[in-house]
Amino acid sequence: MEEHYLLRCLREYPDVTEIKYGKRYELHRIEELVAHVRRTGKLTPEDVWKIRDNTFWIYDRHWAIPDPQAVREGLQRVSERLDFWHHLRKRELLVQTLYEVFRNIEIVSIILRFVLPEYFGIYSPPMARILEVRRGHRDTETYLNYLDNLEEIRRHYPGFRSIAEVNMAVWVLHERVYGIHFSEEIRKSFDEDRFMEGLRLRNMAHLLDLSDVRLARSLFPVNLRLSAQLAGFCFEQKVRSLYEKVFRESPQYIDLKDLINRLQGAEAIDGFRAGLWHHARVIRNDALHSPEKLTEIGVRDLLAELEDDEKERHP
């Protein structure tokens, strides 16, 4: 049976770190250095130094070194609230408490990843980018969203023993898809992965809270066809709504071209506006029936006919 591309990414983790950093990272060895924290439930400054200063990776290649005195004082301040034993019930509180000490969500994620690798992973913007992780109101919320994504992946694909392993696979995936160590084979597998596609789209679903017009405008730089099709729908609704208001009858079975002409005949719009609307109508038709004819200039013209409506909603 062919190896799944994400499990291949996990297997290649040491190789990719060696190529990129000149060192084969052995993260499981760092887990062993702080295994006692899982047993005792206590995190000391010395444990933080063990994660930072060892021969199994190059910490300062990636993150700033925390101030030792600030770490010591911070851990003393929150020691009664740090609960590594009940992290499943108090995950958010654990993340927030560590964030109070380190004030950097990436460093918080590093500590949690090595102390509790089964449930936590290292957060960084590149890995968030490849999953389109939804940003929270706070860094801690964004990190929790990221962990939820990693847990979804772990449950969906057999073979991952921990969140940390999924995390490592996603890091390699980013390197193989967007980094300088590109792999056409992995990129193709990622592009064809319907589960990962669905996860990323769900992460971006909050964009649907925008009005249809604003969403059409937002899509313009990334997907001209979808932008034009949504703008075309909005434009047609605008014309039909005006017709119903002017004539007090349903426009349901009337062609868009006839609607515009009748509105001009009733002097609801002038000849100049009617010309612009017929131009927008042609672009709308192309979007639905001949998207290969669309141009950026044409779609901009179509979007321009919706600006007045958007100003009314957001003065």
C-alpha positions as CSV (number, residue, x, y, z in Angstrom):
1,M,0.0,0.0,0.0
2,E,1.4,3.4,-1.0
3,E,2.5,5.6,1.9
4,H,0.2,8.6,2.6
5,Y,1.8,11.8,1.7
6,L,1.4,13.3,5.2
7,L,3.0,10.2,6.8
8,R,5.8,10.6,4.2
9,C,6.2,14.2,5.4
10,L,6.5,13.0,9.0
11,R,9.1,10.4,8.0
12,E,11.1,13.0,6.1
13,Y,11.2,15.5,9.0
14,P,14.9,14.8,10.1
15,D,16.0,14.8,6.5
16,V,14.4,18.2,5.8
17,T,15.8,19.7,8.9
18,E,19.2,18.5,7.9
19,I,18.9,20.0,4.5
20,K,17.5,23.3,5.8
21,Y,19.5,23.8,9.0
22,G,22.5,21.4,8.6
23,K,21.3,19.3,11.6
24,R,18.9,16.3,12.0
25,Y,16.5,17.4,14.6
26,E,15.7,14.8,17.2
27,L,12.7,16.2,18.9
28,H,11.8,13.0,20.8
29,R,15.0,13.4,22.7
30,I,13.9,16.8,24.0
31,E,10.6,15.2,25.1
32,E,12.7,12.8,27.2
33,L,14.5,15.8,28.8
34,V,11.3,17.1,30.3
35,A,9.3,13.9,30.8
36,H,9.4,14.4,34.5
37,V,7.1,17.5,34.1
38,R,4.3,15.2,32.9
39,R,4.8,13.1,36.1
40,T,5.2,15.9,38.6
41,G,2.9,18.5,37.0
42,K,5.5,21.2,37.8
43,L,7.4,23.4,35.3
44,T,10.6,25.1,36.5
45,P,12.9,27.6,34.7
46,E,15.4,24.8,34.5
47,D,13.0,22.8,32.4
48,V,12.6,25.7,30.0
49,W,16.4,25.9,29.7
50,K,16.5,22.2,28.9
51,I,14.1,22.7,26.0
52,R,16.1,25.6,24.8
53,D,19.7,24.5,25.4
54,N,20.5,21.1,24.0
55,T,22.2,19.3,21.1
56,F,19.0,18.0,19.5
57,W,17.9,21.1,17.7
58,I,18.9,24.8,17.2
59,Y,16.4,26.8,19.3
60,D,17.9,30.2,18.8
61,R,17.8,29.7,15.0
62,H,14.0,30.1,15.3
63,W,13.0,32.1,18.4
64,A,14.2,34.8,20.7
65,I,15.6,33.6,24.0
66,P,13.4,34.5,26.9
67,D,14.8,36.7,29.7
68,P,15.8,34.2,32.5
69,Q,14.8,36.5,35.4
70,A,11.4,37.3,33.9
71,V,10.7,33.6,33.3
72,R,11.7,32.7,36.9
73,E,9.5,35.4,38.4
74,G,6.6,34.6,36.0
75,L,6.6,30.9,36.8
76,Q,6.6,31.6,40.5
77,R,3.7,33.9,40.1
78,V,1.5,31.4,38.2
79,S,2.8,28.2,39.8
80,E,-0.5,27.5,41.6
81,R,-2.5,27.8,38.3
82,L,-0.3,25.7,36.1
83,D,-2.1,22.4,35.7
84,F,-0.5,19.9,33.4
85,W,-2.4,17.0,34.8
86,H,-5.9,18.2,33.9
87,H,-4.9,19.8,30.6
88,L,-7.8,18.1,28.6
89,R,-10.4,19.9,30.7
90,K,-8.3,23.1,31.2
91,R,-6.5,23.4,27.9
92,E,-7.4,27.0,27.4
93,L,-6.5,28.0,30.9
94,L,-3.1,26.2,30.6
95,V,-2.3,28.1,27.4
96,Q,-3.4,31.4,28.8
97,T,-1.4,31.0,32.0
98,L,1.8,30.2,30.2
99,Y,1.1,33.1,27.8
100,E,1.0,35.4,30.9
101,V,4.6,34.4,31.6
102,F,6.2,34.3,28.2
103,R,4.0,36.8,26.2
104,N,4.8,34.9,23.0
105,I,2.5,32.2,21.7
106,E,5.2,30.4,19.8
107,I,7.3,30.0,22.9
108,V,4.2,28.8,24.8
109,S,3.6,26.3,22.1
110,I,7.2,25.0,22.2
111,I,7.0,24.3,25.9
112,L,3.6,22.5,25.6
113,R,4.7,20.5,22.6
114,F,7.6,18.9,24.5
115,V,5.9,18.5,27.9
116,L,2.7,17.1,26.4
117,P,3.5,16.0,22.8
118,E,0.4,13.8,22.5
119,Y,-1.9,16.9,22.7
120,F,0.2,20.0,21.6
121,G,2.3,21.2,18.7
122,I,4.5,24.1,17.8
123,Y,2.7,27.1,16.3
124,S,4.3,29.3,13.7
125,P,2.8,31.5,11.0
126,P,4.0,29.3,8.0
127,M,2.2,26.3,9.4
128,A,-0.9,28.3,10.2
129,R,-0.8,29.6,6.6
130,I,-0.8,26.2,4.9
131,L,-3.9,25.2,6.9
132,E,-5.5,28.7,6.6
133,V,-5.9,28.6,10.4
134,R,-8.7,31.0,11.5
135,R,-7.2,33.9,13.5
136,G,-8.8,34.5,16.9
137,H,-9.2,37.7,18.7
138,R,-6.1,36.8,20.7
139,D,-3.0,34.8,20.0
140,T,-4.0,32.1,22.4
141,E,-7.3,31.7,20.6
142,T,-5.5,31.3,17.2
143,Y,-3.2,28.7,18.8
144,L,-6.2,26.7,20.1
145,N,-7.8,26.8,16.6
146,Y,-4.5,25.5,15.2
147,L,-4.5,22.6,17.7
148,D,-8.1,21.8,16.8
149,N,-7.0,21.5,13.1
150,L,-4.1,19.2,14.0
151,E,-6.5,17.0,16.0
152,E,-8.9,16.8,13.0
153,I,-6.0,15.6,10.8
154,R,-4.8,13.1,13.4
155,R,-8.3,11.6,13.6
156,H,-8.8,11.5,9.9
157,Y,-5.5,9.9,8.9
158,P,-4.4,6.6,10.6
159,G,-0.8,6.4,11.5
160,F,-0.2,9.6,13.7
161,R,0.4,8.8,17.3
162,S,0.3,12.4,18.6
163,I,-0.5,16.0,17.8
164,A,3.2,16.6,17.8
165,E,3.7,14.1,14.9
166,V,1.0,15.8,12.9
167,N,2.7,19.1,13.7
168,M,6.0,17.8,12.3
169,A,4.3,16.5,9.2
170,V,2.6,19.9,8.5
171,W,5.9,21.7,8.9
172,V,7.5,19.4,6.2
173,L,4.3,19.9,4.1
174,H,4.9,23.6,4.2
175,E,8.5,23.2,3.1
176,R,7.5,20.8,0.3
177,V,4.7,23.0,-1.0
178,Y,5.8,26.6,-0.3
179,G,9.4,26.3,0.7
180,I,12.6,26.1,-1.3
181,H,12.6,22.3,-0.8
182,F,9.7,21.9,-3.2
183,S,8.2,18.5,-4.1
184,E,5.9,18.3,-7.1
185,E,4.6,14.9,-5.9
186,I,3.6,16.2,-2.4
187,R,2.2,19.4,-3.8
188,K,0.0,17.4,-6.2
189,S,-1.2,15.1,-3.3
190,F,-2.0,18.1,-1.2
191,D,-3.9,19.8,-4.0
192,E,-6.0,16.7,-4.5
193,D,-6.7,16.0,-0.8
194,R,-10.4,16.7,-0.4
195,F,-10.2,16.5,3.4
196,M,-7.5,19.1,3.7
197,E,-9.2,21.3,1.2
198,G,-12.4,21.1,3.2
199,L,-10.6,21.9,6.5
200,R,-9.0,25.0,4.9
201,L,-12.3,26.2,3.4
202,R,-14.0,25.8,6.8
203,N,-11.2,27.9,8.3
204,M,-12.1,30.6,5.9
205,A,-15.9,30.3,6.2
206,H,-16.1,33.4,8.4
207,L,-15.5,35.4,5.2
208,L,-19.1,34.4,4.3
209,D,-20.2,36.8,7.0
210,L,-19.4,39.5,4.5
211,S,-22.2,40.9,2.3
212,D,-22.4,39.4,-1.2
213,V,-21.0,42.6,-2.7
214,R,-18.0,42.8,-0.3
215,L,-17.3,39.1,-0.8
216,A,-17.4,39.6,-4.6
217,R,-14.9,42.5,-4.2
218,S,-12.7,40.4,-1.9
219,L,-12.6,37.6,-4.5
220,F,-11.5,39.8,-7.3
221,P,-7.7,39.5,-6.8
222,V,-7.8,35.7,-6.3
223,N,-10.6,34.3,-8.4
224,L,-11.9,36.5,-11.2
225,R,-14.6,34.1,-12.3
226,L,-16.2,33.7,-8.8
227,S,-16.0,37.4,-8.2
228,A,-17.8,38.1,-11.5
229,Q,-20.4,35.4,-10.9
230,L,-21.3,36.7,-7.5
231,A,-21.2,40.3,-8.6
232,G,-23.4,39.4,-11.6
233,F,-26.0,37.8,-9.1
234,C,-25.9,41.0,-7.0
235,F,-26.3,43.2,-10.1
236,E,-29.3,41.3,-11.3
237,Q,-30.9,41.5,-7.9
238,K,-30.4,45.2,-7.9
239,V,-32.1,45.7,-11.2
240,R,-35.0,43.4,-10.4
241,S,-35.5,45.1,-7.0
242,L,-35.7,48.6,-8.7
243,Y,-38.1,47.3,-11.3
244,E,-40.4,45.9,-8.6
245,K,-40.3,49.2,-6.7
246,V,-41.0,51.3,-9.8
247,F,-43.7,49.1,-11.5
248,R,-45.1,47.3,-8.4
249,E,-45.1,44.0,-10.2
250,S,-43.0,40.9,-10.2
251,P,-40.0,40.9,-12.6
252,Q,-39.7,37.1,-12.3
253,Y,-40.3,36.2,-15.9
254,I,-38.8,39.2,-17.6
255,D,-35.3,39.1,-19.2
256,L,-32.7,41.4,-17.7
257,K,-32.2,43.3,-20.9
258,D,-35.9,44.1,-21.0
259,L,-35.9,45.1,-17.4
260,I,-33.2,47.7,-18.1
261,N,-35.0,49.0,-21.1
262,R,-38.3,49.3,-19.3
263,L,-36.7,51.2,-16.4
264,Q,-35.1,53.6,-18.9
265,G,-38.5,54.0,-20.6
266,A,-40.1,54.9,-17.3
267,E,-37.3,57.3,-16.7
268,A,-36.3,55.5,-13.5
269,I,-32.8,55.6,-15.0
270,D,-31.3,57.8,-17.6
271,G,-29.8,56.8,-20.9
272,F,-26.2,57.0,-19.5
273,R,-27.1,54.7,-16.6
274,A,-28.9,52.3,-18.9
275,G,-25.8,52.1,-21.1
276,L,-23.6,51.2,-18.1
277,W,-26.1,48.6,-16.9
278,H,-26.3,47.0,-20.3
279,H,-22.5,46.8,-20.3
280,A,-22.7,45.2,-16.8
281,R,-25.3,42.8,-18.1
282,V,-23.0,41.5,-20.8
283,I,-20.3,40.9,-18.3
284,R,-22.7,39.1,-16.0
285,N,-23.7,36.9,-18.9
286,D,-20.1,36.1,-19.7
287,A,-19.5,35.2,-16.1
288,L,-22.3,32.7,-16.2
289,H,-22.0,31.3,-19.7
290,S,-18.5,32.2,-21.1
291,P,-16.1,32.9,-18.2
292,E,-13.1,32.6,-20.5
293,K,-14.2,36.0,-22.0
294,L,-13.9,37.8,-18.7
295,T,-11.3,40.6,-18.2
296,E,-10.2,42.4,-15.1
297,I,-11.4,45.7,-16.6
298,G,-14.8,44.3,-17.3
299,V,-15.3,42.7,-13.9
300,R,-14.2,46.0,-12.3
301,D,-16.9,47.8,-14.3
302,L,-19.5,45.2,-13.0
303,L,-18.4,45.7,-9.4
304,A,-18.5,49.5,-9.9
305,E,-22.3,49.3,-10.5
306,L,-22.7,47.8,-7.0
307,E,-20.8,50.5,-5.1
308,D,-23.8,52.7,-4.4
309,D,-25.7,49.8,-2.8
310,E,-22.7,49.0,-0.6
311,K,-22.4,52.6,0.5
312,E,-26.0,52.5,1.6
313,R,-25.3,49.5,3.8
314,H,-22.0,50.9,5.2
315,P,-22.2,54.7,5.1
